[in-house]
């Protein structure tokens, strides 16, 4: 009975969703993100054990290329979202509704940017892979794992059920933050001699937390304004962002405030 219920619920998830994205790669069927999530958890748990008796890989050249690509992808996605929202005279920046029947070129360009943003969360699993093979296990924290896995699932839900509309703001800000973050990682990968130029690392965490606050305020205002958008997804986003704000705050205190106290 339980199994039949799960199968029925799975079929329901697969059959529902926004008509505009039903044929997009990895979107129509939840099995793809489920399998990706399972693979990610296996990599996080089994990867360090597999590397335990093996030499760490350095991969400096690959890291530079990967991070440079990530910067370019983030900037491109940010531009696509900016061009279809801030520049578009028909887009309501404060409270844009989500109309499944809107297939105009501008809207579909934004929907396409949302799909790429979702897909970029799959690409970002490479961050963890590089930590594993370089034996940087201290970097594979609960925050790191939770953030990467949950972002994939959340963005899949957005593309599946409500792409475009009021959901543009979070991806736009996050692409901006990621363009800076991956620039930092790219410079750090060049070599130890770059560290003296990377004094601004702690400000990345501050920027990420400020980003979460801005998005929370934006979503709460959208809920207050009564946008024609799926309120459930907006509330899920708000709750999720509070969890990130808390976890990043704890990370910042442990990494920088405690270190400052030790130095003093």
Buried (B, 14 or more C-beta within 10 A) or exposed (E): EEEEEEEEEBEEBBEEBBEBBBEBEBBBEBEBBEEBBEEBEEBBEEBBEEBEEEEEEEBEEBBBEBBBBBBEBBBBBBBBBBBBBEEBEEBEEEBBBBBBEBEEEBBBBBBBBBBBBBBBBBEBBBBBBBBBBBBEBEEBEEBBBEBBBBBBBBBBBBBBBBBBBBBBBBBBBBBBBBBBBBBBBBBBBBEEEEEEEEEEEBEBBEBBBBBBEBBBEBBEEBBEEEBEBBEEBBEBBBEBBEBBBEBBEEBBEEEBEEEEEEEE
